[in-house]
Amino acid sequence: MSIYCPKSPPEFTAVLSRIRQKKEDYERYGFNQNQGRTLRAFFDLAQELETLENFYRICVFVPKEFMGFDSCLYLLDEDSQELTVACDSLSGLSICGVKPPEGIHLSPEPYTMGDSRVYPIRGNRRLFHRHALGTQDEIIGVFEVFPRSHFEDNDDLFFEKYANRIGYNLHYKLIYIQNVEHIKFINNLAADIEHNVIVPNMKYKVFLNGIKKKLSKLEELSKAYEPHIQNCLENGCGGSEEIARLHHEVETFIRDLEVIYADLEKHFENTSLFLESLMRREHFEKGELVIRKRMCRFVKEIIEPQLERYIQRFHRAGIRIDNRLGGVKDENIPLAVDVGLISQVYANLFSNVEKYCSAVPDDSGNMVKFVAFGEEILPNYFPDGSDGIKFNVFSTGRHIPPEEVDLIFEEGFRSSETAGSSPGTGHGLHFVRKVIEVHGGVVGYEPVKMGNNFYFILPLQRELEKKEWQDSV
């Protein structure tokens, strides 16, 4: 596993300040040696023993073994929102789930009940957005310690802090368990998708091939009847004109079916491509995009199919296609990519063009509305000295505000220039960035004359791979 190096390092001064504050806190607490050993044992064992049941045991048996105090852990049930016993140092887990004795209740402050002292257990407020546990001042339970009559020195302060440590550790442990369950669910879902969606979807290709064969047979039969119909027309056979008319209708019907079939086939191929590339089991198992690279004809296999999907939409929106950026023309570019994922990059960029492209005045003052795309080679672009290829998708419209440019590829962000003009989630450009970065490339935006240019840069292959590619074509 490679080391994680954050792109934006945390504020060092804030971290250092918190460390120093914690040092001062422990000096002020003045815990004795045995209290310090109790805390260290709790932290060590809480990490070592993973299950929730063992964590409950640790909470109550560590104070008993190290300090001679009995205790009982009460937690708020997430479903009923009622306080229940989790574990105590007298009966262990055998009383888990029973109601607490009369007098035990949630409280934001420690309180005394007979010869017991009861302390609030607070969750980590920063984690409540991920796993909300309590309803009263973030209190998720209470910790009862007895006999209070045996307390010495600052035992009261110690157990107050000990209860806080229980809450923080419990919150992290519950989120860990929740995440494990989520991962299991996702992996099972991935298997179900593969078994119940992707594999059955492949059978549609068989159905389409069957339809194509039937259409070809219909066309053969239609052509086979042509000379007979022509002969009847020439010899004045009865009903020959009606037969010719019906034959013409059949031919028109066949042409219409062929158009519908072609649309179905394209839709199937595009949907299958997106399903396969988005729903791979490896994505779910590794928790990240897993790419399957292969050498491809970038224009024919990626750009043209996606442009064909959007060309009618552009037309309806009054968006003209302009190749003033030169178009993407070099079919011998040695480029290996995940065709399905990069196709979705173009689908997202073209979708944004459809939604946000707007008319602007050209040099002559005429209002124009168009999209353009192209590519350019960037020699020695990447740090290792390898060349890059920059793919541009330009559309006319107002520029994105400068203060928002650094945010446009972030998850959930929508520019103030476009947020109210069209529905969206702010996910598309974030997806584009993730796909390009996993290919070893970079994404970007630049305001240019008359509009906005979104681009991505991918590394070209090395010379050996380039020669192999050229030899193969």
N, C-alpha and C positions, 0 to 999 in steps of 0.2 A: 504494500500500500504506500503510495507516495504521500509525502508530507503536505499538509494543507497550508498554503501561503495566501492569506487574504489579499485581495486587490486593494482594499481600503482598510489599512490597519486601524484597530480600535484606538481611541484616545488614550495615549500612554499616561498622561497626567491624571486622568480620572481613575484609571486602574491603580496607579501608584498611591493616589490619595485614599482609595478604599482599603488598600493593604495596610497603610499606616493607621487608618482609623480602627481597623480590626485589631491591630497590635495594641493600640491605646485602650481599646475596650477590654481585652484580656488582662492587661495590667490593672485596669480599674476593677474588674471583677474579683481579682485576687483569689482565684480558685486554688485550693491546696493540691498537693501532689496526687492524692487519691482521686479527687474530683477530675483532675486533668487526665489521669489514667482511664477513668470511666468514660470520658468523652472520646478519647482516642480509640478505646475498645469498641465503642458504639460505631464510630465512623468506619473503622476497619471491617467490622463484621457486617455492617450494612452493605458494604460493597462486595464482600466475599460471598455472602449467602444471598442468592438472587430472588428466591420466591417470596411472595407476600407473606405467607404463613411464617416463614423463618424471620422475616423482618419484625412481625408482631412479637415473636418470642424474644428477639434481641432487645426490643424497646423495654420490656418488663424484667427480663432476667439479668441484663447487664447491671442496673442499679442494685439488684439484690445481691449478686455475686461480689461486686466491688465495694458497695457501701452499706449493705445489710438492710436496705429498705424494700418493702413490698410495694407493688404498684399495679394499677389496672389501666388499660388503654381503651378508651371509648372513642368511637368514630361515627361520623354522620353518614347514614346510609344514603347513597346517591339517589335512589329511587323514591324511598319513603320520606327522605329528609328528616328522619328520626335518629336519635342517638342510640347506638347499640354497643354492647361489649365486643371488643375484638380479641382481647387476650388479657390474662392477669398472671401474676407470679405465683399464685396459689394453685390454680387449676389449669393453667396453660390455655390451649385453644378449645378445651372441652366446653367452655361457656360462650364461645363465639356466636354472636347473633342474638343473645338474650337481652332483655331490656335492662337498663341500668337501675340500681336501687334508687329509692325515693330521695330526692335532694340533689342528685347529680344532674347538672344541666349545662348548656352552653353559656359561656360568659366571656366577655372580652378581657376580664381581669381575673387574676388568681383569687380563689376564695377558700374558706375553711369550712369543713363539714365534719363535726365530731373531732376525731383524732387523725383526720385526713386533710391533706392540702391538695387542692385541685387546680390545675394550670391549663389555660387555653392552648390548643394546638392550632397554629395558623399555617395555611398553605403559602406557597410562593406566589405573590400577587402577579409576578411577571408571567406565570404559567397558567393563570386562570382562563386566558383566552383559548388555551389548548385543551384544558381539562378543568372545568369548573367543579368544585367539590362542596363548597359550603355556601351559606346564604347570609351569614351574620358576620360582618367585618372580616371576611375571608377565614373564618374559624371553621375548621373541619373536624374538630373533636376536642376532647379534654383528656388530661393525664392525671390520674389520682395517685398520690404517694402517701404511704403510712408506715409506721406511726409518726405523726407530726411531733409528738412529744420527745422524739429522739433527735430532732434536728439540732445541728450545731453550726456555729460560725455562719457562713453564708450559704447553707444548704438550700434555703428558700430561693435565692437568686439563681443558684446552680440549676435547680429543677425547672425554673421558669425558662432558662436558656435551653435546657435539655429538651423541653417540650417543643420549643421552636425548631430545634434540629430534627426532631421526629417529623414535624410537619413538612419541612423542606425536603427531607429525604423521601418521605412517603409520597409527596407530590411527584417527584422525579421518577420514583419506582412505578407509580400508577401510569404515568405517561409512557414509560418504557414498556410496560405490559400492554398498554393500549396500542403502541406502535407495532409490537410483535404480532398482536392479533390482526392489525391492519395489513401487515405484510403477508401474513398467512392468507387473509381474505383476497388480497390483490393477486397473489400467486395462484390461488385456486380460480380466481376470475380469469386470469390470463389463460389458464388451461382450458376453462370453459369456452372462452372466446375462440381459441384455436380449434377446439373440437366442434363447437356448435355454430360458429360463424365463418371462420376463414376456410376451413375444409369444405363445408357445404357450399360456400360461395363459389368454390372452384368448379362445382358441378354445373353451374350456370353456363360455363364455357361449352360443356357437352351439349346442353340444350340449344345454345346459340348455333353451334355447328350443325345440329340437326335441322334447325330452321333454315340455315343457309343452304343445306343440301336440298330441302324441299323447294325453296325458292328457285334454285338452279334447275330442278326437275320441271317446275311449272314453266320456266322460261323455255326449256327444251321442247315441252309439249306445245307451247304457244307457237314457237317457230315451226314445229312440225306441221301444224295446221295451216300455216300461211299459204303454201302452194295449193292446197285443196280449196281454200276459200277463194283464192285468186282464180282458180280454174272455174269454180262455180260462177263467179262474177262475169267471167269472159263468156261463158256458155249460157248465161241467163237462167241458171237453176232457180227453182222456186225458193224464196226465202233467203237467197244468198246475201242480199243487202243487210237483212236483219242479223244474219250470222256474222257478217263483217263488222257490223256495229258492236255486237256482243264481244267479238274477238278483240276489238280495239279497247273496250272497257276492261277486259281481262288483262291486256297488256298494261293499261294505265294502273290497274290495281296492283300488278306485280311491281311496277316502278315505285308506287307509293310504299309498298311493303319493304322494298329494298332500302328506301330512304329511312324508314322506321327502324329496320334492322341495323343499318349503319349507325344510327344514333344510339340504339341499345348497346351495340358492341363497344362504341367509344365510352359510353357511360359505365359499362361493366369494367372495361379495362382501367379506367381512371379510379373507379371505386375500389376495385381489387388492389390496385397499386397503393392507394392510401390506406386501405385496411391492413395490407401486409406490412407496410412500413411503420404504421402507428401502433398496431396491436401485436407486435412481436413479443413472444414470451421473454426474450432477453431484456427488453426494456423494463419489464416488471420485476424480473429476478434481480437485476443489478441496480434498479432505482435510477437509471439514467438512460439517455438515448444510446442505443447500440447500432452503429452503422454497418451496412454491408456495401462496401465499395466495389465498383467495377468500372472498367473503361467504357465510355459511352459516347455516342454522337449527341453532344449537348443540345444542339438546336432541334434535331429531329425527335429525340426521345424526351426532352424536358420542356423546352420553351414552346415549340409549336403545338403540342397537345394542350398545354394550359392556355395558350393564346386562343386556340380554337374554342375552348370552353367559354372564354370571356368575350370573344369578338362580337357576338350578337348583343351582349349586355352593354358593351362599349357603344355600339351603334345606337341602341335605345336611349342611352344617356347622352347622346350627342358628342361622344368622345372619338376623335379621329386618331388613327394610328399613323404616326410619323416616324420615319427611320432616319431623322436628321442626326441621330447619334451613331449612325453607320450600320446599325443592325448587328446581329451576331452572325458572322459569316465564315469564320475559319473552322471548318469541320475537322481539321487535322490537329486541333489543340489536344495535347496529351493530358486528359483530365479524368481522374477516377473519382466518382462520387457515389453516394447512395441515391439512386435515381428517384425512388419514392419520396424520400425526405426533401430533396432539393426541388422536386416537382411541387411539393407543398409550400416551399419557400416562394416560388413564383405565384402559386395560387393565392397566397396571403398578400403578396405585393400587388397583384392585379386586382384583388378584391378591394384593397385600399384605394387604388386608382378609381375603380367604379364608384366608390362611395364619396371620395373627397376631391376628385379632379374638378376644377372650375374654370370658367372662361376668364382670359386675361387679354389685354390689348397687345398686339404685336407692334413691330416698328412702324407700321403704316397706320396704326390706330384701329385696326380691325380686331374684333373680339375673336379669339381662337381658343379651342379646347381640345387638347390632344395628349396622347401618351407616346413616349418614345423609349426605346431600349437599345442597348448595345454593349460592347465590351472593349477593353483595352488591356494590353500586356504591360505589366509593371516590373521592369528588370530589377533584380536584387531587392525585392520588396521585403521579404521576410528576414528575421535576424540571422538565420543560417546562410543567407546569401541566395536563397532560391527565389526564382521569379514568381510573381503572382499574376492572376488574371482578375480584372475588376469588371463585374457585371452591374450595369446601371439600369434602373427603371425610373424614368422621369415622367412627371405629369404636371400640367399647368395648375396654377393656384397660388394662394397666398402663402408666404413663408411661415414656418413654425416659429413662434417667439424664441429668441435666443436663450432666454432663461429656461426653456423647456427642452432644448436640444439634447442635453445630457440624460434626459429621463425617458425619451421616447421608446427605447428598447427595454424598459423595465416592465415587469409584470404588473398589469392592471392600470398602467398610465395611459391617459388619453389627453391629447393636446386641447387646450382651451379654444383653439381655432376650429376644432372639428367635433368636440364632445357633444355639442347640441345639434349638430346637423345630420347625424346618422347614428343608428344604433350600433353598439359595439361593446366589447368587454376589455379592450386594451391587452388582449392576449396574443394577437397575431404577430406583432413585431417582436415580442419577447420570444415566441416560438421560432421566428426567423433567426434571431441571434443564437439561440441554443443549438439549432441545427448547423449553422455555419461554424460556430465555435468548435463543435464536436468534430467537424471536418478539418480543423486546424486553421480556419480562416477568421476573418473579422467582418463586422457589419458597420455601416455608417450612413450618415445623412449629410447632405450639403445643400444649402439654399443657393440656387442658381437663377440666372435670368429667366423670368417668366414663370418660375415654379420651383418644384422640389425634386431632388434626385436622391433616391434611396439606392444604396449599392451594397454589394458584398464582394469580398476578395478571397479567392481560394488559391492555394499553392499549386503551381504546375508540377508535373512529375519531373524526376531527374532525367538526365540525358539517356541513360540506358533504357528506361521505361518509355521515353519519348520515341526512341528508335524502334522499340518493339511495337509500339502503337502504330507508327507510320508503316512498318512492314506489314502489319495486319490489315491495313486498309488499302 
